[in-house]
Amino acid sequence: MKPDPIPRPMTRAEYRRWLETQPDRPRYELVSGEPIAMAPERLGHARTKARVWRALDAAITVAGLECEAIADGIAVPISDDTEFEPDTVVQCGPPIPDDDTDATNPVIVVEVLSPSTKHIDTGLKLSGYFTLPSVRHYLIVRTDRRMVIHHRRAGPDGPIATNILSGGRLDLDPPGLSVDIADFFAR
């Protein structure tokens, strides 16, 4: 069965209905009303995503926070016609119901950089994530250089500061957790 043609442009609601009709359930993100297919992941990318999630999940447990690290698959709505699917999200506040598909209060958003999306991750997503008042940290993890580019907003309307880290502790406050950069990478 041939998939339906992609209607353009579309709202997030139209996009979600269209996704439900796709027979092979490919992965997409919605950018300015346009569904953008996500390339298949390389194993190294998937392994790094898992390590990042584990490190953040463990840090949340240690800190005793009312937050949850969510592995890839949850959407972060940016506007009526744009949503991204980051590699990991730290959502704080009341838990998201099991049937929901959106992070409602993302505080930390993580993208593991891949060659096919680096221009989107470092540009469009950087500006998009910080349109959300809840987002305080955007981490771009570079596996090729074993580094983390940490974009941090001091307050809901504050300026964005950027640090590039290749080792040591990464303090993410709010919500008040700390991780070792080495935990994001294979030993």
Secondary structure, DSSP 8 states (H G I E B T S, - for coil): -------SS--HHHHHHHHHT-TT---EEEETTEEEE-----HHHHHHHHHHHHHHHHHHHHHT-SEEEEESS-BEEEETTEEE--SEEEEESS---TT--B-SSEEEEEEE--TTTHHIIIIIHHHHHTTSTT--EEEEEETTTTEEEEEEESSTT--EEEEEESSSEEEETTTTEEEEGGGGS--
